[in-house]
Amino acid sequence: MSIITTGHPLDPSQRRAVTLGKPIAIERNVWIAAGATVIGGVTVGENAVVAAGSVVTRNVPPNTLVGGNPAQVIRSIGAD
């Protein structure tokens, strides 16, 4: 799993001068499978599951299974 909180501007003149950082929030009882990548600025909601190899670029709603590149909601899951 990779949690990537920093990036760079697209403008070539600023790429080496500026690093952009964004927080990542991983709420309670989240499962992030092998090889998944979570990008800065994202919240992974409570009880969510991120499928193996997924690239999470947007917020993940609570109680959902997401997967793919970019990750999309596959289905809702039950909370215990």
C-alpha atoms as an extended CHARMM CRD file, in Angstrom:
* protein
*
        80  EXT
         1         1  MET       CA              0.0000000000        0.0000000000        0.0000000000  PROA      1               0.0000000000
         2         2  SER       CA              1.1900000000        3.5120000000       -0.7840000000  PROA      2               0.0000000000
         3         3  ILE       CA             -0.0800000000        6.6920000000        0.8300000000  PROA      3               0.0000000000
         4         4  ILE       CA              1.0480000000        9.6260000000       -1.2930000000  PROA      4               0.0000000000
         5         5  THR       CA              0.5430000000       13.0210000000        0.3500000000  PROA      5               0.0000000000
         6         6  THR       CA              2.7470000000       15.1960000000       -1.8590000000  PROA      6               0.0000000000
         7         7  GLY       CA              2.8310000000       16.1890000000       -5.4880000000  PROA      7               0.0000000000
         8         8  HSD       CA              4.2560000000       18.8050000000       -7.8040000000  PROA      8               0.0000000000
         9         9  PRO       CA              2.7690000000       21.6050000000       -9.9140000000  PROA      9               0.0000000000
        10        10  LEU       CA              2.2060000000       20.9130000000      -13.6100000000  PROA      10              0.0000000000
        11        11  ASP       CA              3.9770000000       24.1390000000      -14.6410000000  PROA      11              0.0000000000
        12        12  PRO       CA              7.5490000000       23.1270000000      -15.6150000000  PROA      12              0.0000000000
        13        13  SER       CA              9.0460000000       26.2890000000      -14.1130000000  PROA      13              0.0000000000
        14        14  GLN       CA              7.6820000000       25.4190000000      -10.6530000000  PROA      14              0.0000000000
        15        15  ARG       CA              8.1830000000       21.6360000000      -10.5460000000  PROA      15              0.0000000000
        16        16  ARG       CA             11.5150000000       21.7170000000       -8.7360000000  PROA      16              0.0000000000
        17        17  ALA       CA             10.7190000000       24.7300000000       -6.5410000000  PROA      17              0.0000000000
        18        18  VAL       CA              7.3910000000       23.7180000000       -4.9940000000  PROA      18              0.0000000000
        19        19  THR       CA              6.0090000000       20.5910000000       -3.3770000000  PROA      19              0.0000000000
        20        20  LEU       CA              2.2770000000       20.3940000000       -2.7070000000  PROA      20              0.0000000000
        21        21  GLY       CA              1.0670000000       18.4620000000        0.3260000000  PROA      21              0.0000000000
        22        22  LYS       CA             -2.4820000000       17.3670000000        1.0910000000  PROA      22              0.0000000000
        23        23  PRO       CA             -3.7360000000       15.3980000000        4.1050000000  PROA      23              0.0000000000
        24        24  ILE       CA             -5.2180000000       11.9080000000        3.8940000000  PROA      24              0.0000000000
        25        25  ALA       CA             -7.8640000000       10.7490000000        6.3790000000  PROA      25              0.0000000000
        26        26  ILE       CA             -8.3920000000        7.0330000000        6.9650000000  PROA      26              0.0000000000
        27        27  GLU       CA            -11.3920000000        6.5250000000        9.1960000000  PROA      27              0.0000000000
        28        28  ARG       CA            -12.1910000000        3.6510000000       11.5710000000  PROA      28              0.0000000000
        29        29  ASN       CA            -12.2410000000        0.0090000000       10.5160000000  PROA      29              0.0000000000
        30        30  VAL       CA            -10.9480000000        0.5960000000        6.9550000000  PROA      30              0.0000000000
        31        31  TRP       CA             -9.3360000000       -2.2270000000        4.9850000000  PROA      31              0.0000000000
        32        32  ILE       CA             -6.8110000000       -1.2210000000        2.3060000000  PROA      32              0.0000000000
        33        33  ALA       CA             -5.6140000000       -4.2220000000        0.3010000000  PROA      33              0.0000000000
        34        34  ALA       CA             -2.1560000000       -4.9370000000       -1.1100000000  PROA      34              0.0000000000
        35        35  GLY       CA             -0.7780000000       -2.6460000000       -3.7720000000  PROA      35              0.0000000000
        36        36  ALA       CA             -3.4320000000        0.0590000000       -3.3660000000  PROA      36              0.0000000000
        37        37  THR       CA             -2.4130000000        3.7140000000       -3.6560000000  PROA      37              0.0000000000
        38        38  VAL       CA             -4.2040000000        6.5410000000       -1.8270000000  PROA      38              0.0000000000
        39        39  ILE       CA             -3.5430000000       10.0570000000       -3.1610000000  PROA      39              0.0000000000
        40        40  GLY       CA             -3.4190000000       13.2370000000       -1.0230000000  PROA      40              0.0000000000
        41        41  GLY       CA             -6.6210000000       15.1000000000       -0.2430000000  PROA      41              0.0000000000
        42        42  VAL       CA             -8.6960000000       11.9110000000        0.0800000000  PROA      42              0.0000000000
        43        43  THR       CA            -10.8150000000       10.6090000000        2.9570000000  PROA      43              0.0000000000
        44        44  VAL       CA            -11.4880000000        6.8790000000        3.1560000000  PROA      44              0.0000000000
        45        45  GLY       CA            -14.7760000000        6.5230000000        5.0310000000  PROA      45              0.0000000000
        46        46  GLU       CA            -15.5000000000        4.2850000000        7.9990000000  PROA      46              0.0000000000
        47        47  ASN       CA            -15.7900000000        0.5310000000        7.2700000000  PROA      47              0.0000000000
        48        48  ALA       CA            -14.7380000000        1.0150000000        3.6240000000  PROA      48              0.0000000000
        49        49  VAL       CA            -12.6860000000       -1.5450000000        1.6950000000  PROA      49              0.0000000000
        50        50  VAL       CA            -10.1890000000       -0.5700000000       -1.0050000000  PROA      50              0.0000000000
        51        51  ALA       CA             -9.5170000000       -3.4470000000       -3.4310000000  PROA      51              0.0000000000
        52        52  ALA       CA             -5.9750000000       -4.5990000000       -4.2310000000  PROA      52              0.0000000000
        53        53  GLY       CA             -4.1360000000       -2.4920000000       -6.7960000000  PROA      53              0.0000000000
        54        54  SER       CA             -6.6580000000        0.3580000000       -6.6980000000  PROA      54              0.0000000000
        55        55  VAL       CA             -5.6780000000        4.0110000000       -7.1120000000  PROA      55              0.0000000000
        56        56  VAL       CA             -7.8530000000        6.1550000000       -4.8390000000  PROA      56              0.0000000000
        57        57  THR       CA             -8.0860000000        9.7100000000       -6.1940000000  PROA      57              0.0000000000
        58        58  ARG       CA            -11.4510000000       10.7450000000       -4.6820000000  PROA      58              0.0000000000
        59        59  ASN       CA            -13.1620000000       10.3800000000       -1.3180000000  PROA      59              0.0000000000
        60        60  VAL       CA            -14.4330000000        6.8890000000       -0.5030000000  PROA      60              0.0000000000
        61        61  PRO       CA            -17.9100000000        6.8480000000        1.0850000000  PROA      61              0.0000000000
        62        62  PRO       CA            -18.3620000000        4.9030000000        4.3300000000  PROA      62              0.0000000000
        63        63  ASN       CA            -19.4720000000        1.2610000000        4.0440000000  PROA      63              0.0000000000
        64        64  THR       CA            -18.4460000000        0.8110000000        0.4100000000  PROA      64              0.0000000000
        65        65  LEU       CA            -16.1160000000       -1.3920000000       -1.6110000000  PROA      65              0.0000000000
        66        66  VAL       CA            -14.0570000000        0.5430000000       -4.1610000000  PROA      66              0.0000000000
        67        67  GLY       CA            -11.6790000000       -0.7070000000       -6.8090000000  PROA      67              0.0000000000
        68        68  GLY       CA             -9.9440000000        0.1010000000      -10.0650000000  PROA      68              0.0000000000
        69        69  ASN       CA             -7.8110000000        2.8740000000      -11.5020000000  PROA      69              0.0000000000
        70        70  PRO       CA             -9.1570000000        5.3410000000      -10.6790000000  PROA      70              0.0000000000
        71        71  ALA       CA            -11.0790000000        3.6370000000       -7.8720000000  PROA      71              0.0000000000
        72        72  GLN       CA            -14.8530000000        3.6280000000       -8.2310000000  PROA      72              0.0000000000
        73        73  VAL       CA            -17.5970000000        2.3820000000       -5.9450000000  PROA      73              0.0000000000
        74        74  ILE       CA            -18.2880000000       -1.2780000000       -6.7160000000  PROA      74              0.0000000000
        75        75  ARG       CA            -21.0060000000       -1.8340000000       -4.1240000000  PROA      75              0.0000000000
        76        76  SER       CA            -22.1750000000       -1.0390000000       -0.6210000000  PROA      76              0.0000000000
        77        77  ILE       CA            -21.1050000000       -3.3060000000        2.1870000000  PROA      77              0.0000000000
        78        78  GLY       CA            -22.7190000000       -3.9920000000        5.5500000000  PROA      78              0.0000000000
        79        79  ALA       CA            -21.2920000000       -2.4760000000        8.7050000000  PROA      79              0.0000000000
        80        80  ASP       CA            -20.8890000000       -4.7030000000       11.7650000000  PROA      80              0.0000000000
